Amino acid sequence: MYRPTHTPISPEFYTDPNTSAVLPNPFELVAWNVQKTDFTPYSLTELSEVIPVPKVDLLSMQEARTQDGQPRFFNLPYLMAPNLQRGGRHYGVVTASRVQMQAQAQCLTQSRELGWATHKTALITRHPMPDGQWLTHLNIHAINFVSHALFKQELQTIWRHLAEHSGPMILSGDFNSWNRTRAMTLQKATDQLGLKKVAYPSDRGIRRLNRQPLDHVFYRGLEVVSAEVLSVPHISDHNPLSVCFAMLDGSAGNA
């Protein structure tokens, strides 16, 4: 049902000559399930004018909506891996950045969600860092409304792509980890990659189901400078997660 027949990912989205060559140190990540909110009128508007965040360097959105030919997302070049297509509109995960990036893999689930007959999707990108390393980033909206066996199988498929990458890594998005079994499977999977989970001074605003948080940010090869759950319930039923990351040695300075 509405399976995308093509992807809007195109070199024109991430070879913008106005983008920076490398991520700054430190850099700001925002991860947010925007619940199919139509931000098309704000495509050339800075995210800081919509929600209370500083200058964002890496934006990870789930349930994002774009239109054919849309050049930017919150005034940032972007890449998209859609899971739904209706006419000239696409829905899926969007990774946007003011830094040049490379698309590595799009992971449309093999399984479809019961009741909706829809797939879910994930996008793996790479981002240059000032010390010469590359940051690998996974933006994911994990599959829901399937058996735990299928949930685990879909994670394993994505993990095979991630296992190819060494160095700094961030996983962010809506993992649909809404029960203890899913949460434990996710924890074991992130442990395999040597990832830590970002902790927040207060996590009350994180979207939950059955008392289990759905949205997460995991990382390795970096340090967390600050982390915050923003409250914007008037826009989506998920709140944005804002995390400031720095390189471990902190020696590169601002790029």
Summary of the structure (lengths in Angstrom):
residues: 255
radius of gyration: 16.9
end to end distance: 44.5
largest distance: 51.4
contacts: 855
relative contact order: 0.18
helix: 15%
strand: 37%
